[in-house]
Amino acid sequence: MRNTLIIFRKELRIFFDSPIAYIFIIAFLAFSNWLFFRSFFIVGQISMRDYFFFIPWIFLVFIPAVTMRLWAEEKKIGTIEVLMTLPVKNYEVVLGKFLASFSFVMIALALSFSLPLTLFFLGDVDFGPIIGGYVGACFLGGAYLAIGLFVSNLAENQIVAFIIAALLSFALFIIGEDIVLATLPNSLAPTFSFLGLGKHFVSLQRGVIDSRDLIYYVSVIGFFLFLNTQSIESRKW
């Protein structure tokens, strides 16, 4: 665990040593807040439903941009060989990088606290869907990060890593959507519906925090982190 914490602190420091991190956070907050208030005054409802509707789509751009450098840059500048020769286990490096990027995304998400605070002062707020939406955003963001981290390890170029991670995350998000399920045989529809990242997020967004949704997201995160660890091992061989 000590090695994981060392990697975690190193990666998190790298994030905030660069002005790009602050640009990412400002861009995320500006864009997400603009989308929220754009419809908030038109609809006239004290709710964050529209905010959480857009979050998965914003994450599809924001999170691959965060993960694309985590491995691809190490390979570009040649530090991955040094990292792999250190007395650390593969899973410790993967977990450290994941926790650092997850913390970075959670910091950006936490800075949107002004939105529920604004709604609280405007009138009666149902905090159930808001809490559920933030919980869903945390787990969905973690799934996107695990996918992006895995893809970054496979790609040699940051732009390629960004594009593939965004496309793979998008595919896993929509496979459970009705428009996709309608094209599938009835025997496959329940399986694809369960596998879709979006279906579980919508359930949490309603304020229903079901342990099955949380276990699903933890399983997806664990699966892609495991693939990442295995791909590092195969690269060593």
C-alpha beads as a LAMMPS data file, in Angstrom:
LAMMPS data file: protein, C-alpha beads

237 atoms
236 bonds

1 atom types
1 bond types

-500.0 500.0 xlo xhi
-500.0 500.0 ylo yhi
-500.0 500.0 zlo zhi

Masses

1 110.0

Atoms # bond

1 1 1 0.000 0.000 0.000
2 1 1 2.925 2.334 0.696
3 1 1 4.077 2.120 -2.937
4 1 1 0.558 2.848 -4.141
5 1 1 0.445 6.005 -2.014
6 1 1 3.823 7.117 -3.358
7 1 1 2.616 6.700 -6.953
8 1 1 -0.659 8.407 -6.027
9 1 1 1.068 11.481 -4.579
10 1 1 3.486 11.661 -7.498
11 1 1 0.738 11.524 -10.125
12 1 1 -1.515 13.978 -8.286
13 1 1 1.374 16.417 -7.942
14 1 1 2.051 16.127 -11.678
15 1 1 -1.584 17.023 -12.358
16 1 1 -1.455 20.245 -10.357
17 1 1 2.086 21.216 -11.335
18 1 1 0.757 21.815 -14.837
19 1 1 -1.521 24.731 -15.787
20 1 1 -3.447 22.300 -18.017
21 1 1 -5.064 20.793 -14.904
22 1 1 -6.521 24.149 -13.883
23 1 1 -7.660 24.805 -17.445
24 1 1 -9.436 21.433 -17.445
25 1 1 -11.210 22.176 -14.165
26 1 1 -12.262 25.680 -15.225
27 1 1 -13.460 24.409 -18.612
28 1 1 -15.405 21.574 -16.964
29 1 1 -17.104 23.881 -14.451
30 1 1 -17.828 26.598 -17.018
31 1 1 -19.292 24.216 -19.588
32 1 1 -21.339 22.105 -17.162
33 1 1 -22.700 25.166 -15.317
34 1 1 -23.574 26.860 -18.596
35 1 1 -25.517 23.794 -19.783
36 1 1 -27.342 23.654 -16.455
37 1 1 -28.351 27.321 -16.214
38 1 1 -29.163 27.430 -19.942
39 1 1 -32.220 25.263 -19.320
40 1 1 -32.759 26.002 -15.617
41 1 1 -34.392 29.406 -16.104
42 1 1 -36.480 28.110 -19.015
43 1 1 -37.832 25.017 -17.259
44 1 1 -38.277 26.836 -13.948
45 1 1 -37.843 23.743 -11.768
46 1 1 -35.631 23.562 -8.689
47 1 1 -33.860 20.419 -9.777
48 1 1 -30.453 19.284 -11.001
49 1 1 -31.896 16.706 -13.384
50 1 1 -30.566 18.489 -16.471
51 1 1 -27.105 18.824 -14.920
52 1 1 -26.803 15.092 -14.353
53 1 1 -28.270 14.401 -17.776
54 1 1 -25.291 16.161 -19.378
55 1 1 -22.599 14.869 -16.980
56 1 1 -22.005 11.512 -18.753
57 1 1 -21.519 13.304 -22.077
58 1 1 -19.199 15.920 -20.596
59 1 1 -17.208 13.121 -18.940
60 1 1 -16.839 11.433 -22.344
61 1 1 -14.590 14.329 -23.372
62 1 1 -13.173 15.433 -20.037
63 1 1 -12.048 12.071 -18.625
64 1 1 -10.254 10.665 -21.710
65 1 1 -8.381 13.979 -21.796
66 1 1 -7.280 13.307 -18.201
67 1 1 -6.231 9.686 -18.757
68 1 1 -4.630 9.950 -22.206
69 1 1 -1.255 11.032 -20.785
70 1 1 -1.059 8.648 -17.816
71 1 1 0.699 5.862 -19.723
72 1 1 1.164 7.263 -23.238
73 1 1 3.379 10.090 -21.975
74 1 1 5.452 7.675 -19.872
75 1 1 6.175 5.692 -23.053
76 1 1 6.840 8.811 -25.104
77 1 1 9.518 10.219 -22.800
78 1 1 10.899 6.797 -21.876
79 1 1 10.190 6.880 -18.140
80 1 1 8.050 3.738 -18.277
81 1 1 11.188 1.566 -18.447
82 1 1 12.517 3.235 -15.305
83 1 1 9.151 2.871 -13.566
84 1 1 8.920 -0.828 -14.385
85 1 1 12.388 -1.523 -12.966
86 1 1 11.519 -0.033 -9.582
87 1 1 10.644 -2.420 -6.709
88 1 1 6.897 -1.889 -7.135
89 1 1 4.216 -4.336 -8.225
90 1 1 2.245 -3.700 -11.398
91 1 1 -1.077 -3.408 -9.610
92 1 1 0.394 -0.814 -7.224
93 1 1 1.383 1.425 -10.138
94 1 1 -2.007 0.995 -11.841
95 1 1 -3.923 1.618 -8.615
96 1 1 -1.798 4.674 -7.778
97 1 1 -2.410 6.231 -11.184
98 1 1 -6.128 5.437 -11.002
99 1 1 -6.549 6.942 -7.525
100 1 1 -4.687 10.106 -8.541
101 1 1 -6.825 10.645 -11.648
102 1 1 -9.992 9.752 -9.698
103 1 1 -9.115 12.320 -7.018
104 1 1 -8.533 14.940 -9.707
105 1 1 -11.948 14.304 -11.284
106 1 1 -13.646 14.261 -7.874
107 1 1 -12.091 17.640 -7.035
108 1 1 -13.501 19.065 -10.265
109 1 1 -16.916 17.542 -9.508
110 1 1 -16.886 18.756 -5.887
111 1 1 -16.297 22.335 -7.051
112 1 1 -19.802 22.278 -8.553
113 1 1 -21.176 22.482 -4.967
114 1 1 -22.422 25.982 -5.781
115 1 1 -25.270 24.494 -7.856
116 1 1 -27.086 22.579 -5.079
117 1 1 -26.302 25.474 -2.743
118 1 1 -28.002 27.870 -5.166
119 1 1 -31.045 25.597 -5.417
120 1 1 -31.239 25.392 -1.616
121 1 1 -31.543 29.186 -1.319
122 1 1 -34.067 29.369 -4.172
123 1 1 -36.629 27.046 -2.623
124 1 1 -37.467 23.533 -1.443
125 1 1 -35.041 20.994 -2.846
126 1 1 -35.370 17.228 -3.027
127 1 1 -31.822 16.226 -2.132
128 1 1 -32.420 12.539 -2.869
129 1 1 -31.909 12.792 -6.654
130 1 1 -29.027 15.244 -6.125
131 1 1 -27.166 12.879 -3.802
132 1 1 -27.940 9.958 -6.096
133 1 1 -26.748 11.962 -9.096
134 1 1 -23.425 12.797 -7.455
135 1 1 -22.942 9.177 -6.350
136 1 1 -23.691 8.034 -9.902
137 1 1 -21.303 10.619 -11.334
138 1 1 -18.514 9.399 -9.015
139 1 1 -18.935 5.768 -10.037
140 1 1 -19.466 6.533 -13.726
141 1 1 -16.382 8.757 -13.663
142 1 1 -14.425 5.929 -12.046
143 1 1 -15.519 3.530 -14.801
144 1 1 -14.507 5.993 -17.528
145 1 1 -11.147 6.514 -15.802
146 1 1 -10.429 2.774 -15.598
147 1 1 -11.272 2.424 -19.298
148 1 1 -9.129 5.424 -20.243
149 1 1 -6.207 4.224 -18.139
150 1 1 -6.299 0.815 -19.834
151 1 1 -6.446 2.359 -23.314
152 1 1 -3.607 4.776 -22.517
153 1 1 -1.393 1.793 -21.738
154 1 1 -2.155 0.229 -25.132
155 1 1 -1.726 3.385 -27.220
156 1 1 1.593 4.924 -28.184
157 1 1 0.144 8.374 -28.781
158 1 1 -1.914 10.580 -26.461
159 1 1 -4.359 11.662 -29.176
160 1 1 -4.955 8.049 -30.189
161 1 1 -5.476 7.155 -26.517
162 1 1 -8.005 9.989 -26.153
163 1 1 -10.026 8.984 -29.228
164 1 1 -10.121 5.249 -28.463
165 1 1 -10.995 5.824 -24.779
166 1 1 -13.818 8.196 -25.715
167 1 1 -15.216 5.778 -28.322
168 1 1 -14.989 2.735 -26.040
169 1 1 -16.615 4.609 -23.139
170 1 1 -19.342 5.849 -25.457
171 1 1 -19.993 2.328 -26.752
172 1 1 -20.250 0.894 -23.239
173 1 1 -22.515 3.771 -22.203
174 1 1 -25.084 3.360 -24.995
175 1 1 -25.260 -0.438 -25.342
176 1 1 -28.004 -0.480 -22.751
177 1 1 -30.047 2.283 -24.385
178 1 1 -33.469 1.491 -25.850
179 1 1 -32.399 2.478 -29.366
180 1 1 -29.677 -0.206 -29.243
181 1 1 -31.791 -2.830 -27.497
182 1 1 -34.479 -2.492 -30.168
183 1 1 -32.027 -3.830 -32.780
184 1 1 -31.055 -6.898 -30.723
185 1 1 -32.716 -10.313 -30.364
186 1 1 -34.943 -10.584 -27.299
187 1 1 -32.580 -13.145 -25.775
188 1 1 -29.662 -10.663 -25.779
189 1 1 -31.548 -7.515 -24.757
190 1 1 -31.486 -8.145 -20.953
191 1 1 -27.734 -8.820 -21.012
192 1 1 -26.922 -5.687 -22.992
193 1 1 -29.285 -3.647 -20.833
194 1 1 -27.403 -4.775 -17.725
195 1 1 -23.986 -4.114 -19.286
196 1 1 -24.794 -0.531 -20.308
197 1 1 -23.073 2.086 -18.161
198 1 1 -25.896 4.522 -18.844
199 1 1 -28.720 2.345 -17.491
200 1 1 -27.141 2.100 -14.062
201 1 1 -26.364 5.818 -13.987
202 1 1 -29.997 6.724 -14.762
203 1 1 -31.113 4.512 -11.880
204 1 1 -28.795 6.301 -9.438
205 1 1 -29.724 9.683 -10.898
206 1 1 -33.322 9.145 -9.798
207 1 1 -32.108 8.983 -6.206
208 1 1 -32.421 5.204 -5.913
209 1 1 -29.032 4.024 -4.638
210 1 1 -29.208 0.305 -5.366
211 1 1 -26.307 -1.878 -4.258
212 1 1 -26.540 -3.755 -7.593
213 1 1 -25.661 -0.577 -9.493
214 1 1 -22.722 0.136 -7.195
215 1 1 -21.452 -3.449 -7.464
216 1 1 -21.748 -3.217 -11.247
217 1 1 -19.588 -0.075 -11.397
218 1 1 -17.028 -1.493 -8.980
219 1 1 -16.872 -4.625 -11.171
220 1 1 -16.306 -2.572 -14.332
221 1 1 -13.575 -0.530 -12.641
222 1 1 -11.909 -3.648 -11.264
223 1 1 -12.118 -5.446 -14.622
224 1 1 -10.374 -2.685 -16.590
225 1 1 -7.761 -2.137 -13.874
226 1 1 -7.075 -5.882 -14.008
227 1 1 -6.712 -5.692 -17.805
228 1 1 -4.352 -2.765 -17.361
229 1 1 -2.209 -4.748 -14.922
230 1 1 -2.149 -7.753 -17.255
231 1 1 -1.176 -5.622 -20.244
232 1 1 1.791 -4.242 -18.282
233 1 1 2.849 -7.777 -17.420
234 1 1 2.637 -8.853 -21.056
235 1 1 4.698 -5.822 -22.062
236 1 1 7.428 -6.893 -19.630
237 1 1 7.534 -10.350 -21.203

Bonds

1 1 1 2
2 1 2 3
3 1 3 4
4 1 4 5
5 1 5 6
6 1 6 7
7 1 7 8
8 1 8 9
9 1 9 10
10 1 10 11
11 1 11 12
12 1 12 13
13 1 13 14
14 1 14 15
15 1 15 16
16 1 16 17
17 1 17 18
18 1 18 19
19 1 19 20
20 1 20 21
21 1 21 22
22 1 22 23
23 1 23 24
24 1 24 25
25 1 25 26
26 1 26 27
27 1 27 28
28 1 28 29
29 1 29 30
30 1 30 31
31 1 31 32
32 1 32 33
33 1 33 34
34 1 34 35
35 1 35 36
36 1 36 37
37 1 37 38
38 1 38 39
39 1 39 40
40 1 40 41
41 1 41 42
42 1 42 43
43 1 43 44
44 1 44 45
45 1 45 46
46 1 46 47
47 1 47 48
48 1 48 49
49 1 49 50
50 1 50 51
51 1 51 52
52 1 52 53
53 1 53 54
54 1 54 55
55 1 55 56
56 1 56 57
57 1 57 58
58 1 58 59
59 1 59 60
60 1 60 61
61 1 61 62
62 1 62 63
63 1 63 64
64 1 64 65
65 1 65 66
66 1 66 67
67 1 67 68
68 1 68 69
69 1 69 70
70 1 70 71
71 1 71 72
72 1 72 73
73 1 73 74
74 1 74 75
75 1 75 76
76 1 76 77
77 1 77 78
78 1 78 79
79 1 79 80
80 1 80 81
81 1 81 82
82 1 82 83
83 1 83 84
84 1 84 85
85 1 85 86
86 1 86 87
87 1 87 88
88 1 88 89
89 1 89 90
90 1 90 91
91 1 91 92
92 1 92 93
93 1 93 94
94 1 94 95
95 1 95 96
96 1 96 97
97 1 97 98
98 1 98 99
99 1 99 100
100 1 100 101
101 1 101 102
102 1 102 103
103 1 103 104
104 1 104 105
105 1 105 106
106 1 106 107
107 1 107 108
108 1 108 109
109 1 109 110
110 1 110 111
111 1 111 112
112 1 112 113
113 1 113 114
114 1 114 115
115 1 115 116
116 1 116 117
117 1 117 118
118 1 118 119
119 1 119 120
120 1 120 121
121 1 121 122
122 1 122 123
123 1 123 124
124 1 124 125
125 1 125 126
126 1 126 127
127 1 127 128
128 1 128 129
129 1 129 130
130 1 130 131
131 1 131 132
132 1 132 133
133 1 133 134
134 1 134 135
135 1 135 136
136 1 136 137
137 1 137 138
138 1 138 139
139 1 139 140
140 1 140 141
141 1 141 142
142 1 142 143
143 1 143 144
144 1 144 145
145 1 145 146
146 1 146 147
147 1 147 148
148 1 148 149
149 1 149 150
150 1 150 151
151 1 151 152
152 1 152 153
153 1 153 154
154 1 154 155
155 1 155 156
156 1 156 157
157 1 157 158
158 1 158 159
159 1 159 160
160 1 160 161
161 1 161 162
162 1 162 163
163 1 163 164
164 1 164 165
165 1 165 166
166 1 166 167
167 1 167 168
168 1 168 169
169 1 169 170
170 1 170 171
171 1 171 172
172 1 172 173
173 1 173 174
174 1 174 175
175 1 175 176
176 1 176 177
177 1 177 178
178 1 178 179
179 1 179 180
180 1 180 181
181 1 181 182
182 1 182 183
183 1 183 184
184 1 184 185
185 1 185 186
186 1 186 187
187 1 187 188
188 1 188 189
189 1 189 190
190 1 190 191
191 1 191 192
192 1 192 193
193 1 193 194
194 1 194 195
195 1 195 196
196 1 196 197
197 1 197 198
198 1 198 199
199 1 199 200
200 1 200 201
201 1 201 202
202 1 202 203
203 1 203 204
204 1 204 205
205 1 205 206
206 1 206 207
207 1 207 208
208 1 208 209
209 1 209 210
210 1 210 211
211 1 211 212
212 1 212 213
213 1 213 214
214 1 214 215
215 1 215 216
216 1 216 217
217 1 217 218
218 1 218 219
219 1 219 220
220 1 220 221
221 1 221 222
222 1 222 223
223 1 223 224
224 1 224 225
225 1 225 226
226 1 226 227
227 1 227 228
228 1 228 229
229 1 229 230
230 1 230 231
231 1 231 232
232 1 232 233
233 1 233 234
234 1 234 235
235 1 235 236
236 1 236 237
